[in-house]
Amino acid sequence: MSAEHQPYIPASESPHELTLRVIIVGILLGILMTAANAYLGLYAGMTVSASIPAAVMSMIILRSLFKDVSILENNAVQTMASAGESLAAGVIFTVPAMLVIGLWDDIQWFDTLAIATLGGLLGTMFTIALRRLFIVEEALPYPEGVACREVLVAGEEGGEGALAIVYALGIGAIYGLMVKGFHVTHHTVESAVGFLGTRLYAGMDLSIALLSVGYIVGIRIASYIFLGGVIGFGLLVPMYGLIHGWPNSETLVDGFYDIWASQIRYVGVGAMVVGGVYTLWSMRKTIITGLSKALIKTEDGDVEQLRTEIDLPLDKVIMFCGVLVAFTFLFYWWSTGSLGLALAGALFLAVVAFFFAAVAGYIAGV
């Protein structure tokens, strides 16, 4: 963050921010955005940020019920909703692995709740410790945060930008109702044909949700996703079918999905693991710097700070992290029945979770 930056609400002012109505609306929107993104993630393989939709919905709800609503209250609501959406992504991209590798026969609801609660709180504490490093010292741009700010400011000043987003949400809802409710058209167009002893596949989803995901993540990330689909369904599945034979599926298209589900999707998992390890290694200096900053207690704690510079005291953050790690140890012990395995798992989680919190914070910033 540059020295010339001035917040929309001056640091010398302290309007309403964390109020009861903010907590209630934030929880309700958090539930809504979490459920929607969990469905989208399981359906499309990726999620989108809830920040901007939550900001718009927060402005609509709060301003329709109250007159003295501040932009900081709207920001707090969208933050709560975004946190719920991020937690949903963490769950749907990890917990199903228990089913894939055969450790669970069905979703274990209490275990999932414990994993989400402990992991979410621990990640939040680590992010607090890294905030100053990324925002002040590294001065990362955080483009999505800037975009969300513009939406909030437009709503505060009576602009039309937020209204356009509401129209977009309405169009998406109507399209979804027409396709999946009234079945006006198919939401998937796909076909497969035999070719030189193997098969070729082409298909696409007619989904506004996927179009929106592509628009938000940009052409570069969207092209990576498209390339992954081409490699999987256009190269690996036909090669596997040619070498090992095709399953006795009802249709040619079903044969593609059967091979993908039983064999090819593990290639994608491996690619994500390799990408994560590479990101950690390339960020090693930044992570070490963040770790050292988190372990050094800030001096001059009695000096009065500006409202925009107040963080949770670092000693309390570290203490709370210790409590969370202790509860994680108890959960592991209860789940595995092994004291040594539970202790090793809790310590491993504490170290690795900090690294991945740093990676996620850095990637979001750039």
C-alpha positions in Angstrom: 0.0 0.0 0.0 1.6 3.3 -1.1 2.2 6.2 1.3 -0.2 8.3 -0.9 -3.1 6.0 -0.4 -6.0 7.6 1.5 -8.9 5.4 2.7 -12.5 6.3 1.6 -13.4 6.8 5.3 -10.6 8.8 6.9 -8.7 7.0 9.6 -9.7 9.8 12.1 -13.4 8.9 11.7 -15.0 5.9 13.4 -18.5 5.2 11.9 -20.6 2.1 12.7 -18.8 -1.0 11.6 -19.3 -4.3 13.6 -22.9 -4.0 14.7 -25.6 -6.5 15.5 -27.3 -6.1 12.1 -24.0 -6.6 10.4 -23.5 -9.9 12.3 -27.0 -11.2 11.4 -26.9 -10.2 7.8 -23.3 -11.4 7.4 -24.2 -14.9 8.8 -27.2 -15.2 6.5 -25.3 -14.1 3.4 -22.4 -16.3 4.5 -24.7 -19.4 4.6 -26.2 -18.5 1.2 -22.8 -17.9 -0.5 -21.3 -20.9 1.1 -24.1 -23.2 -0.2 -24.0 -21.7 -3.7 -20.2 -21.9 -4.0 -20.2 -25.5 -2.6 -22.6 -26.5 -5.3 -20.7 -24.6 -8.0 -17.4 -26.1 -6.9 -18.6 -29.6 -6.9 -20.3 -29.1 -10.3 -17.7 -27.1 -12.2 -14.5 -28.0 -10.3 -13.8 -24.4 -9.2 -15.5 -21.6 -7.2 -15.8 -17.8 -7.6 -15.4 -15.2 -5.0 -18.5 -14.1 -3.2 -17.1 -10.6 -2.3 -18.8 -8.5 -5.0 -22.2 -10.3 -5.0 -22.2 -10.2 -1.2 -21.4 -6.5 -1.2 -24.3 -5.8 -3.6 -26.7 -7.9 -1.6 -25.5 -6.3 1.6 -26.2 -2.8 0.3 -29.7 -3.9 -0.9 -30.7 -5.5 2.4 -29.2 -3.0 4.8 -30.3 0.1 2.9 -33.8 -1.2 2.5 -34.2 -1.7 6.3 -32.0 1.0 7.8 -31.1 4.6 6.8 -27.9 5.1 8.8 -25.8 2.3 7.2 -22.1 3.0 6.7 -19.9 1.7 4.0 -17.8 0.0 6.7 -20.8 -2.1 7.7 -21.3 -3.2 4.1 -17.7 -4.1 3.9 -17.9 -6.1 7.1 -20.9 -8.1 5.8 -19.2 -8.9 2.5 -16.1 -10.0 4.4 -18.1 -12.4 6.5 -19.8 -13.8 3.4 -16.5 -14.1 1.5 -15.0 -16.0 4.5 -17.8 -18.5 4.3 -17.4 -19.0 0.6 -13.6 -19.5 1.0 -14.3 -22.1 3.7 -16.7 -23.9 1.4 -13.9 -24.1 -1.2 -11.5 -25.5 1.3 -14.0 -28.2 2.3 -15.2 -29.3 -1.1 -11.6 -29.5 -2.6 -10.3 -31.7 0.3 -12.9 -33.7 2.1 -14.1 -35.6 -1.0 -10.6 -37.0 -1.2 -11.5 -39.1 1.8 -14.1 -40.8 -0.4 -11.9 -41.0 -3.5 -9.1 -42.9 -1.7 -11.6 -45.1 0.2 -11.0 -43.8 3.8 -14.7 -42.9 4.1 -17.7 -44.8 2.8 -19.9 -41.7 3.2 -19.6 -38.1 4.3 -18.8 -37.9 8.1 -20.6 -34.8 9.1 -19.0 -34.3 12.5 -15.5 -34.8 11.1 -16.2 -32.4 8.3 -17.5 -29.8 10.8 -14.4 -30.2 13.0 -12.0 -30.0 10.0 -13.7 -26.9 8.6 -13.9 -25.1 12.0 -10.4 -25.8 13.1 -8.8 -25.2 9.7 -10.8 -22.1 9.0 -9.9 -20.4 12.3 -6.3 -21.4 12.0 -6.0 -20.0 8.5 -7.7 -16.8 9.7 -5.2 -16.3 12.5 -2.2 -16.9 10.2 -3.6 -14.4 7.7 -3.8 -11.8 10.4 -0.2 -12.3 11.1 0.7 -11.9 7.4 -1.6 -8.9 6.7 1.0 -6.2 7.2 3.7 -8.1 5.2 1.5 -8.4 2.1 -0.5 -5.2 2.2 2.0 -2.7 3.6 5.5 -4.0 3.0 5.0 -6.0 -0.2 2.3 -3.5 -1.4 0.4 -6.2 -3.3 -2.4 -4.8 -5.4 -5.2 -7.3 -4.5 -7.2 -6.5 -7.6 -10.4 -8.2 -6.5 -10.3 -6.2 -3.3 -10.0 -3.0 -5.3 -12.9 -4.1 -7.5 -15.0 -4.8 -4.4 -14.1 -1.4 -3.0 -15.3 0.3 -6.2 -18.7 -1.5 -5.9 -19.1 -0.4 -2.3 -18.2 3.2 -3.1 -20.6 3.2 -6.1 -23.4 2.0 -3.8 -22.4 4.5 -1.2 -22.5 7.4 -3.7 -25.6 6.2 -5.5 -23.9 4.9 -8.7 -25.4 2.5 -11.2 -22.6 -0.1 -11.1 -24.1 -2.1 -8.3 -27.5 -2.0 -10.1 -25.9 -3.6 -13.2 -24.6 -6.5 -11.0 -28.2 -7.0 -9.6 -29.5 -7.3 -13.2 -26.8 -9.8 -14.0 -27.8 -11.9 -11.0 -31.4 -11.8 -12.2 -30.5 -12.9 -15.7 -28.5 -15.8 -14.3 -31.4 -16.9 -12.1 -33.9 -16.7 -14.9 -31.6 -18.7 -17.3 -31.0 -21.3 -14.6 -34.8 -21.7 -14.1 -35.5 -22.0 -17.8 -32.8 -24.6 -18.4 -32.9 -26.7 -15.2 -36.5 -26.0 -14.1 -38.5 -25.9 -17.3 -35.9 -27.8 -19.5 -36.3 -25.3 -22.4 -32.9 -26.4 -23.7 -30.1 -28.9 -22.8 -27.4 -27.5 -20.5 -24.8 -29.8 -22.0 -23.9 -30.4 -25.7 -21.6 -33.3 -26.2 -20.8 -36.1 -28.6 -18.3 -38.9 -29.2 -17.4 -40.8 -32.4 -15.1 -43.8 -33.2 -11.9 -42.9 -35.1 -9.0 -45.2 -36.1 -9.6 -47.7 -33.4 -10.2 -45.1 -30.6 -12.7 -42.4 -29.9 -12.9 -38.7 -30.1 -15.0 -36.4 -27.9 -16.3 -32.9 -28.1 -18.6 -31.1 -25.7 -19.5 -28.0 -23.7 -21.7 -26.8 -20.9 -24.2 -24.1 -21.8 -23.8 -22.5 -18.3 -23.9 -18.8 -17.4 -22.2 -19.8 -14.2 -19.2 -21.1 -16.1 -19.2 -18.0 -18.3 -19.1 -15.9 -15.2 -16.3 -17.9 -13.8 -14.3 -17.5 -16.9 -14.9 -13.7 -17.0 -13.8 -13.3 -13.3 -10.7 -15.4 -13.5 -9.6 -14.0 -16.8 -8.4 -15.4 -20.1 -5.1 -16.7 -18.8 -6.6 -18.9 -16.0 -9.6 -19.8 -18.2 -7.2 -21.0 -20.9 -5.4 -23.2 -18.4 -8.7 -24.8 -17.5 -9.6 -25.3 -21.1 -6.2 -26.8 -21.9 -6.6 -29.2 -19.0 -9.9 -30.4 -20.5 -8.4 -30.8 -23.9 -5.5 -32.9 -22.5 -7.8 -35.0 -20.4 -10.7 -35.7 -22.8 -8.9 -35.0 -26.1 -5.6 -36.9 -25.4 -5.4 -39.0 -22.2 -8.8 -40.7 -22.3 -8.5 -41.7 -26.0 -5.0 -43.0 -25.4 -6.1 -45.0 -22.4 -9.0 -46.4 -24.3 -6.8 -47.3 -27.3 -4.2 -49.1 -25.1 -6.4 -50.7 -22.4 -9.7 -51.0 -24.2 -13.0 -49.1 -23.7 -15.5 -50.0 -21.0 -18.8 -51.5 -21.9 -20.8 -48.3 -21.3 -24.2 -47.5 -22.6 -23.0 -44.8 -25.0 -19.7 -43.6 -26.4 -19.9 -40.5 -24.2 -20.4 -42.6 -21.1 -17.3 -44.5 -21.9 -15.3 -41.2 -21.8 -16.7 -40.3 -18.4 -16.1 -43.8 -17.0 -12.4 -43.8 -18.0 -12.0 -40.2 -16.7 -13.6 -41.0 -13.4 -11.6 -44.2 -12.8 -8.2 -43.2 -14.2 -7.6 -39.7 -15.6 -8.8 -37.4 -12.8 -5.9 -38.6 -10.7 -3.6 -36.9 -13.2 -5.2 -33.6 -12.4 -4.7 -34.2 -8.7 -1.0 -34.9 -9.3 -0.7 -31.7 -11.3 -2.2 -29.7 -8.5 0.2 -31.2 -6.0 3.2 -30.4 -8.2 1.9 -26.9 -8.7 1.5 -26.3 -5.0 5.0 -27.6 -4.2 6.5 -25.4 -6.9 4.6 -22.3 -5.6 5.9 -23.0 -2.1 9.5 -23.3 -3.3 9.3 -20.1 -5.4 7.9 -18.2 -2.5 10.3 -19.5 0.1 11.9 -16.1 0.9 8.6 -14.4 1.3 7.3 -17.1 3.5 10.4 -17.1 5.7 10.1 -13.3 6.0 6.4 -13.6 7.0 7.2 -16.2 9.5 9.9 -14.1 11.2 7.5 -11.1 11.2 4.8 -13.2 12.9 7.2 -14.4 15.6 8.5 -10.9 16.5 6.3 -9.1 19.0 5.5 -5.5 17.9 7.1 -2.9 20.2 5.6 0.3 21.4 2.3 -1.4 22.0 1.0 1.5 24.1 1.3 4.1 21.3 -2.1 5.1 20.0 -2.8 3.7 16.5 -4.9 4.8 13.7 -8.2 3.0 13.2 -7.0 1.6 9.9 -3.7 0.2 11.4 -5.2 -1.7 14.3 -4.6 -5.5 14.3 -5.3 -8.2 16.8 -2.3 -8.2 19.2 0.3 -10.6 17.9 0.8 -12.4 21.2 -3.0 -13.1 21.4 -2.9 -14.4 17.8 -0.1 -16.8 18.6 -1.8 -17.9 21.8 -5.1 -18.6 19.9 -3.2 -20.5 17.2 -1.7 -22.7 20.0 -5.2 -23.4 21.4 -6.4 -24.4 17.9 -3.4 -26.7 17.4 -4.2 -28.3 20.7 -7.9 -28.9 19.7 -6.6 -30.3 16.4 -4.4 -32.7 18.3 -7.4 -33.9 20.4 -9.5 -34.3 17.2 -6.7 -36.4 15.6 -6.3 -38.5 18.7 -10.0 -39.1 18.8 -10.1 -40.0 15.1 -7.1 -42.2 15.0 -6.6 -43.5 18.5 -2.9 -43.0 18.2 -1.2 -40.5 20.5 2.0 -40.3 18.4 0.2 -40.0 15.1 -2.1 -37.3 16.5 0.8 -35.2 17.9 2.8 -35.5 14.6 -0.3 -34.6 12.6 -1.1 -31.5 14.7 2.5 -30.2 14.5 2.7 -30.9 10.8 -0.6 -29.1 10.2 0.6 -26.0 12.1 3.7 -25.6 9.9 2.1 -26.5 6.6 -1.0 -24.5 7.2 1.1 -21.3 7.7 2.9 -21.9 4.4 -0.3 -22.4 2.5 -1.9 -19.4 4.1 1.1 -17.4 2.9 0.7 -18.9 -0.6 -3.0 -18.2 -0.8 -2.6 -14.6 0.5 0.2 -13.9 -2.0 -1.6 -15.4 -5.0 -4.8 -13.4 -4.1 -2.7 -10.2 -3.9 -1.2 -10.5 -7.3 
